[in-house]
Amino acid sequence: MLTNRQQLILSAIIEDYVRVAEPVGSRALAKHETIQFSPATIRNEMADLEEMGYLTQLHTSSGRIPSQKGYRFYVDNLMQQGEVEMNTVAILRSFFSKRIDEVEQVVREMSTVLSNLTRQTAIVLGPKMYTDKVRKIELIPLTAGRAVAILVTDAGHVEDCTVHLSEDIRVEDVESIVNVLNEKLVGIPVSKLRSNLYSKLAEQLSRTVERYEDVLAIVEEFCQVGGRDEPVYINGAANMLSQPEFHDFEKAQSLLSLLETGHVVSRQLPLEGMGFQVRIGAENPAGPLQDCTVITTTYSLSGKPVGHIGVLGPIRMDYSRIMQILDFSSRSMTALLTRWTEGS
């Protein structure tokens, strides 16, 4: 276990290195108000920290930089969780108070806001429609035998799909279909549409709707929609190019190529459980991500996680500030989904 003095020095080195992207020397640390040690004492402690694997030295005459082990210890034990800056809070509050009626628009625009605020790559996932409940179903005839079916969920998610109906279907049949669908399916989770389709809906429809085969076809389409992967929005990939860690063309190219494939990236993210997950360097499974840190957290509905927001950047990042921004965004997104669900 590190001594209090070693922890203080390690924390100061990481915070200085994050700020200036230059190795940190003992003389620079001795000027810190919080470090009341001589340069010689600091050098000895830095040497011990390097021997234990928390620091590394690029050149014999240079200062030290944190290792991945050092960053991990800092995140787990030393990082101070402060408050989000007032101007950042104002930007986020303004965004979440905008009149937006569709979840897709929120998550898409949130990825842009987060990439601008963090100056890193922002990734927003979901919410996956599979977890939503049906709020409303609409059916709009197009031409003979074709119509657009629209499903609106309690989380504000809107999905539409083209369905094939009987060519001689009448207007009153369409109205009857819509009425039955809304009567029987509103409030049912999208994940349970198929079980309701075959357990009780089909029997009820066969007694009340002449064109019940058309209704079953519509619900079957929605079952397919609900099983899709959650949407992935990635914004700010070009921010990586401004970081000194990615001035190497081949390293930058491999990372940018990975970021172009949203669903491939989402499968590499730490998405286990509720709350924050932080993967540093080699803790990431994909090769291009092993030069990066990925921080994710969840947003929820009715106490269950329904989506994720995250930031991807170099291992040398301002962990505290980024996690503050993600935490504020997560709580705001959860509150927004709750308001939508409650219809307020």
C-alpha positions as CSV (number, residue, x, y, z in Angstrom):
1,M,0.0,0.0,0.0
2,L,1.3,3.5,-0.8
3,T,2.1,5.9,2.0
4,N,0.2,9.1,2.3
5,R,3.2,11.0,0.9
6,Q,3.5,8.7,-2.1
7,Q,-0.2,9.0,-2.8
8,L,0.1,12.8,-2.7
9,I,3.0,12.8,-5.1
10,L,1.4,10.3,-7.5
11,S,-1.8,12.4,-7.6
12,A,0.1,15.6,-8.3
13,I,2.1,14.0,-11.1
14,I,-1.0,12.6,-12.8
15,E,-2.9,15.9,-12.5
16,D,0.1,17.9,-13.8
17,Y,0.7,15.4,-16.7
18,V,-2.9,15.5,-17.7
19,R,-2.8,19.3,-17.9
20,V,0.5,19.8,-19.7
21,A,1.3,16.5,-21.4
22,E,4.9,16.7,-20.4
23,P,6.9,14.5,-18.0
24,V,6.8,15.9,-14.4
25,G,10.0,16.5,-12.5
26,S,10.8,16.9,-8.8
27,R,11.5,20.6,-9.0
28,A,8.1,21.3,-10.5
29,L,6.4,19.2,-7.8
30,A,8.3,21.0,-5.0
31,K,6.6,24.2,-6.1
32,H,3.1,22.8,-5.3
33,E,1.5,24.4,-2.3
34,T,0.2,21.0,-1.2
35,I,3.6,19.3,-1.4
36,Q,5.9,20.5,1.4
37,F,8.8,18.2,0.6
38,S,12.3,18.9,-0.7
39,P,13.2,18.0,-4.3
40,A,15.5,15.3,-3.0
41,T,12.7,13.7,-1.0
42,I,10.4,13.9,-3.9
43,R,13.0,12.3,-6.2
44,N,13.4,9.3,-3.8
45,E,9.6,8.8,-3.6
46,M,9.3,9.1,-7.4
47,A,12.0,6.4,-7.8
48,D,10.1,4.1,-5.4
49,L,6.8,4.8,-7.3
50,E,8.5,3.9,-10.5
51,E,10.0,0.7,-9.0
52,M,6.5,-0.3,-7.9
53,G,5.1,0.3,-11.4
54,Y,3.0,3.4,-10.8
55,L,5.3,5.8,-12.8
56,T,7.6,5.4,-15.8
57,Q,10.5,7.4,-17.2
58,L,10.8,8.0,-20.9
59,H,14.4,9.1,-20.7
60,T,17.1,9.0,-18.0
61,S,17.2,12.7,-17.6
62,S,13.4,13.3,-17.9
63,G,10.7,13.6,-15.3
64,R,8.1,10.8,-14.8
65,I,4.8,10.1,-16.3
66,P,2.0,7.9,-14.9
67,S,1.8,4.3,-16.0
68,Q,-1.5,2.5,-16.6
69,K,-1.2,1.1,-13.1
70,G,-0.8,4.6,-11.8
71,Y,-3.9,5.8,-13.5
72,R,-5.9,2.9,-12.2
73,F,-4.8,3.6,-8.6
74,Y,-5.6,7.2,-9.1
75,V,-9.1,6.6,-10.4
76,D,-9.9,4.0,-7.7
77,N,-8.4,5.7,-4.7
78,L,-7.2,9.3,-5.2
79,M,-9.4,11.1,-7.6
80,Q,-11.5,13.9,-6.0
81,Q,-15.1,14.2,-7.2
82,G,-15.8,17.9,-7.4
83,E,-18.7,19.9,-8.8
84,V,-19.3,20.4,-12.5
85,E,-18.3,24.0,-13.7
86,M,-21.2,26.4,-13.7
87,N,-20.9,27.1,-17.4
88,T,-20.9,23.4,-18.2
89,V,-24.0,22.9,-16.0
90,A,-25.7,25.8,-17.9
91,I,-25.0,24.2,-21.3
92,L,-26.3,20.8,-20.1
93,R,-29.4,22.2,-18.5
94,S,-30.2,24.2,-21.6
95,F,-29.9,21.0,-23.7
96,F,-32.1,18.8,-21.5
97,S,-34.7,21.5,-21.2
98,K,-35.2,21.8,-25.0
99,R,-38.4,20.6,-26.5
100,I,-37.5,17.3,-28.0
101,D,-40.1,14.6,-28.5
102,E,-38.0,11.7,-29.7
103,V,-35.4,9.8,-27.8
104,E,-33.3,9.3,-31.0
105,Q,-32.9,13.1,-31.4
106,V,-31.9,13.4,-27.7
107,V,-29.2,10.8,-27.9
108,R,-27.9,12.0,-31.2
109,E,-27.6,15.6,-30.1
110,M,-26.3,14.6,-26.7
111,S,-23.3,12.9,-28.3
112,T,-22.5,16.3,-29.9
113,V,-22.9,18.2,-26.7
114,L,-20.7,15.8,-24.8
115,S,-17.9,15.7,-27.4
116,N,-17.8,19.5,-27.3
117,L,-17.7,19.8,-23.5
118,T,-15.1,17.0,-23.0
119,R,-13.1,17.7,-26.2
120,Q,-13.0,13.9,-26.5
121,T,-15.0,11.3,-28.5
122,A,-18.5,10.9,-27.0
123,I,-20.5,7.7,-27.4
124,V,-24.2,7.4,-26.6
125,L,-26.1,4.1,-26.8
126,G,-29.8,3.4,-26.7
127,P,-32.1,3.4,-25.2
128,K,-32.9,0.0,-26.7
129,M,-36.5,0.0,-27.6
130,Y,-36.9,-3.6,-26.4
131,T,-37.2,-2.2,-22.8
132,D,-40.0,0.3,-23.6
133,K,-43.7,-0.1,-23.2
134,V,-46.2,0.6,-26.0
135,R,-47.8,4.1,-25.7
136,K,-49.6,4.4,-29.1
137,I,-49.9,2.6,-32.4
138,E,-50.9,4.3,-35.7
139,L,-51.5,3.0,-39.2
140,I,-51.3,5.1,-42.3
141,P,-52.5,3.6,-45.6
142,L,-50.2,4.3,-48.6
143,T,-51.3,2.4,-51.6
144,A,-53.4,-0.8,-52.1
145,G,-51.9,-3.4,-49.9
146,R,-49.3,-1.2,-48.2
147,A,-49.3,1.0,-45.1
148,V,-47.0,2.6,-42.6
149,A,-47.3,1.3,-39.1
150,I,-46.0,3.7,-36.3
151,L,-45.2,2.6,-32.8
152,V,-44.6,5.2,-30.1
153,T,-43.2,4.0,-26.7
154,D,-43.4,5.4,-23.2
155,A,-39.8,6.5,-23.5
156,G,-40.6,8.7,-26.5
157,H,-39.1,6.2,-29.0
158,V,-40.8,6.3,-32.4
159,E,-40.4,3.4,-34.9
160,D,-42.1,3.0,-38.2
161,C,-42.2,0.2,-40.7
162,T,-43.9,-0.6,-43.9
163,V,-46.4,-3.4,-43.7
164,H,-48.3,-5.4,-46.3
165,L,-52.1,-5.6,-45.9
166,S,-54.9,-7.2,-47.9
167,E,-55.3,-5.2,-51.1
168,D,-59.0,-4.8,-50.7
169,I,-58.8,-3.6,-47.1
170,R,-61.4,-0.8,-46.3
171,V,-60.9,2.4,-44.3
172,E,-63.2,1.1,-41.6
173,D,-61.0,-2.1,-41.4
174,V,-57.9,0.1,-40.8
175,E,-59.7,2.0,-38.1
176,S,-60.8,-1.2,-36.4
177,I,-57.3,-2.6,-36.5
178,V,-55.8,0.5,-34.9
179,N,-58.5,0.5,-32.2
180,V,-57.9,-3.1,-31.3
181,L,-54.1,-2.7,-31.3
182,N,-54.2,0.3,-29.0
183,E,-56.8,-1.4,-26.7
184,K,-54.8,-4.6,-26.3
185,L,-51.2,-3.5,-26.6
186,V,-50.8,-0.1,-24.9
187,G,-48.7,-0.6,-21.7
188,I,-47.2,-3.9,-22.9
189,P,-43.4,-4.0,-23.1
190,V,-42.1,-4.3,-26.6
191,S,-40.2,-7.4,-25.4
192,K,-43.5,-9.1,-24.7
193,L,-45.3,-8.3,-28.0
194,R,-44.7,-11.7,-29.5
195,S,-46.0,-13.6,-26.4
196,N,-49.1,-11.5,-26.3
197,L,-49.5,-11.9,-30.1
198,Y,-49.9,-15.6,-29.9
199,S,-51.3,-16.2,-26.4
200,K,-54.3,-13.9,-26.3
201,L,-54.3,-11.3,-29.0
202,A,-54.8,-13.6,-31.9
203,E,-57.8,-15.3,-30.3
204,Q,-59.4,-11.9,-29.5
205,L,-58.7,-10.5,-32.9
206,S,-60.2,-13.5,-34.7
207,R,-63.5,-12.8,-32.9
208,T,-63.6,-9.0,-33.4
209,V,-61.6,-8.0,-36.5
210,E,-62.4,-9.5,-39.9
211,R,-58.8,-8.8,-41.1
212,Y,-57.0,-10.2,-38.1
213,E,-54.3,-11.7,-40.3
214,D,-53.3,-8.2,-41.2
215,V,-53.1,-7.2,-37.5
216,L,-50.9,-10.1,-36.7
217,A,-48.6,-9.1,-39.6
218,I,-48.3,-5.6,-38.1
219,V,-47.5,-6.8,-34.6
220,E,-44.9,-9.3,-36.1
221,E,-43.2,-6.4,-37.8
222,F,-43.0,-4.5,-34.5
223,C,-41.5,-7.6,-32.8
224,Q,-38.7,-7.5,-35.4
225,V,-38.1,-3.8,-34.7
226,G,-38.0,-4.3,-31.0
227,G,-35.3,-6.9,-31.3
228,R,-32.8,-4.6,-33.1
229,D,-29.6,-3.5,-31.4
230,E,-29.7,-0.2,-29.5
231,P,-28.7,2.8,-31.6
232,V,-25.1,4.0,-31.3
233,Y,-24.1,7.6,-31.8
234,I,-20.4,8.6,-31.9
235,N,-19.3,12.2,-32.2
236,G,-16.0,14.0,-31.9
237,A,-13.7,11.3,-33.3
238,A,-11.6,14.0,-34.9
239,N,-10.9,15.3,-31.4
240,M,-8.5,12.4,-31.0
241,L,-6.2,13.9,-33.7
242,S,-5.6,17.0,-31.6
243,Q,-4.1,14.8,-28.8
244,P,-0.3,14.3,-28.8
245,E,-0.8,10.6,-28.1
246,F,-2.4,10.2,-31.6
247,H,0.0,12.2,-33.8
248,D,1.3,8.8,-35.0
249,F,-0.6,8.4,-38.2
250,E,-1.0,4.6,-38.1
251,K,-2.2,4.6,-34.5
252,A,-4.8,7.3,-35.3
253,Q,-5.9,5.6,-38.5
254,S,-6.6,2.3,-36.8
255,L,-8.6,4.0,-34.0
256,L,-10.6,6.2,-36.4
257,S,-11.4,3.1,-38.6
258,L,-12.8,1.4,-35.5
259,L,-14.9,4.4,-34.6
260,E,-16.5,4.3,-38.0
261,T,-18.3,1.1,-37.1
262,G,-20.6,2.1,-34.3
263,H,-22.0,-1.3,-33.4
264,V,-18.5,-2.9,-33.4
265,V,-17.4,-0.2,-31.0
266,S,-20.4,-0.7,-28.7
267,R,-19.5,-4.4,-28.3
268,Q,-16.0,-3.3,-27.0
269,L,-17.4,-1.0,-24.3
270,P,-17.7,-1.7,-20.6
271,L,-21.4,-2.0,-20.2
272,E,-21.8,-4.2,-17.2
273,G,-24.2,-3.4,-14.4
274,M,-25.3,0.1,-13.2
275,G,-23.2,3.2,-12.8
276,F,-19.6,4.0,-13.9
277,Q,-17.2,1.6,-15.6
278,V,-13.6,2.7,-16.4
279,R,-11.3,0.7,-18.7
280,I,-7.8,2.0,-18.9
281,G,-5.4,1.1,-21.7
282,A,-4.8,-2.7,-21.9
283,E,-8.0,-3.3,-19.9
284,N,-9.8,-2.7,-23.2
285,P,-10.2,-5.8,-25.5
286,A,-9.8,-4.2,-28.9
287,G,-6.3,-3.4,-30.1
288,P,-6.8,0.2,-31.1
289,L,-8.6,0.9,-27.8
290,Q,-5.6,-0.3,-25.7
291,D,-4.0,3.2,-26.1
292,C,-7.2,4.8,-24.8
293,T,-9.4,5.1,-21.7
294,V,-13.1,4.4,-22.1
295,I,-15.5,5.7,-19.4
296,T,-19.2,4.8,-19.5
297,T,-22.1,5.1,-17.2
298,T,-25.8,4.2,-17.4
299,Y,-29.0,6.1,-17.6
300,S,-32.2,4.3,-16.4
301,L,-35.9,4.1,-16.4
302,S,-37.9,2.7,-13.4
303,G,-34.6,1.8,-11.7
304,K,-33.4,-0.3,-14.7
305,P,-30.5,0.7,-17.0
306,V,-31.8,1.3,-20.5
307,G,-28.8,3.0,-22.2
308,H,-25.3,4.2,-21.8
309,I,-23.2,7.3,-22.3
310,G,-19.5,7.4,-22.5
311,V,-16.3,9.2,-23.4
312,L,-13.3,7.7,-25.2
313,G,-10.0,9.5,-25.2
314,P,-6.3,9.1,-24.5
315,I,-5.2,7.5,-21.2
316,R,-4.0,11.0,-20.2
317,M,-7.4,12.5,-19.6
318,D,-9.1,14.6,-17.0
319,Y,-10.9,11.8,-15.3
320,S,-12.6,13.8,-12.6
321,R,-14.1,16.4,-14.9
322,I,-15.3,13.9,-17.5
323,M,-16.9,11.7,-14.9
324,Q,-18.7,14.7,-13.4
325,I,-20.1,15.7,-16.8
326,L,-21.2,12.1,-17.5
327,D,-22.8,11.8,-14.1
328,F,-24.8,15.0,-14.6
329,S,-25.8,13.9,-18.1
330,S,-26.8,10.5,-16.8
331,R,-29.1,11.9,-14.1
332,S,-30.6,14.4,-16.5
333,M,-31.3,11.7,-19.1
334,T,-32.9,9.5,-16.5
335,A,-35.1,12.4,-15.3
336,L,-36.1,13.2,-18.9
337,L,-37.1,9.6,-19.6
338,T,-39.1,9.5,-16.4
339,R,-41.0,12.6,-17.3
340,W,-41.8,11.2,-20.7
341,T,-43.0,7.9,-19.2
342,E,-45.2,9.7,-16.8
343,G,-46.6,11.9,-19.6
344,S,-45.6,15.2,-18.0
